[in-house]
Amino acid sequence: MTGRYDVVIAGGGPSGSAAAWQAAQSGARVAVLDKAEFPRDKPCGDGLTARAVSYLQKMGLADEVATYHRVNRVTVFSPSEWELTFPRRPGMPDHGHTVSRTHLDTVLLKHAESAGAEVYQGAEVAGPELDARGRVVGVVLKSGEKVLGDAVIAADGAYSPIKRALKLDSQYNGYSAIAIRSEMNLNRPDNDSLDIYLKLLFQGDQLPGYGWVFPMGGSRFNIGLGYVNSYKNWQSINATQFLGDFLRTLPAEWEVPPIEELKKNKSVRAWRLPMGFTAWPPWRPGVLFAGDALGAGKPVSGAGISKALESGLTAGECAVAALVNGGPDDFTNYEQRMRAAWGREYRRGRFFNKLAGNPAIASAGLKALDNRTFRDLLLKSMYKKAQSPQHT
């Protein structure tokens, strides 16, 4: 890690790797630093939405993605059963996939490296390096070594050391979801459906969240649940016990292993998913935030991979453009792009998050969604919106 880089990226997950690939494609000298040695386990729902697939295709990974387990629909239990298909949008796939983050993240990091990025594993970023004016001019590793760059992209996760060191907050007061999952083999045939369970109760309260059962291929499934911290008693929830309660509601013929067995094989993993912009503006002089460090999780669903890829690609592009045309003191171009792409969606998400934290309102919303007439009108509106030019 000698010399100076055009772009230094803290974090080699999807947002960091996407940023590195994008910046390297532009001819920038790029360094990616991650504390882990890849492949490494990463807890996630492991689902790729159609939009996530489209970003991977744009990055030249279409053939790779085609090898992953394909899903063509979403089956929702609210508690009545109904089905969604992925909307048909010009230039976008009409399907999704599932793949373990252990595999996907390794593929993305190697892809960034093949584009010219210099990748350093086992290199833990402890915080930013600042100049006399307080501008970020690089990062400091836990070892004490400094890596300097004209621009830094903080893709260092939900607990971003760079964001913490700069004591950043968000004027939008973003929020978080708590998620937990386990992977297991079931006595159930593979299918092409992402199953979502909306009736998620804790001590009689309807939670703002859902459970999921995602097929991974080979009779292996990712099963988990997530809930948003707008629920007043969210800290009282023992996530592992709650997952065990959810597993016991699934069909007996699937032969779902008990939570105690899953804990022993260490497949139960929990994580925090920041949503609704937990860092805003999404930049400070010298540094841009992407992925979980930005709070990029999709409101309502919590889908994080597509948002990580989009924010990473945009951050990489905007960093290089700013360095070429104005310098590292101003990344307003990135702020404008993120606001245009997500502003309205995230504003609505923050509003509904607050409402859904009230169990009575969450329960009323679930009852409305379980009403077929109301649901059909809502879905018709959603599909129409998805097919509009600004959402393709």
Secondary structure, DSSP 8 states (H G I E B T S, - for coil): --S-EEEEEE--SHHHHHHHHHHHHTT--EEEEESS-SS----S--EE-HHHHHHHHHTT-HHHHTTSEEE-EEEEESSSEEEEE----TTS-S-EEE--HHHHHHHHHHHHHHTT-EEEES--EEEEEE-TTS-EEEEEETTS-EEEEEEEEE---TT-HHHHHTT--BTT--EEEEEEEEEEE-SS---SEEEEE---EETTEE-SEEEEEEEEETTEEEEEEEEETTSTTGGG--HHHHHHHHHTTS-GGG----HHHHHHTT--EEEEEEES-SSBSSEETTEEE-GGGTT-B-TTT---HHHHHHHHHHHHHHHHHHHHHT-TT--HHHHHHHHHHHHHHHHHHHHHHHHHTSHHHHHHHHHHHHSHHHHHHHHHHHHHHHTSGGG-
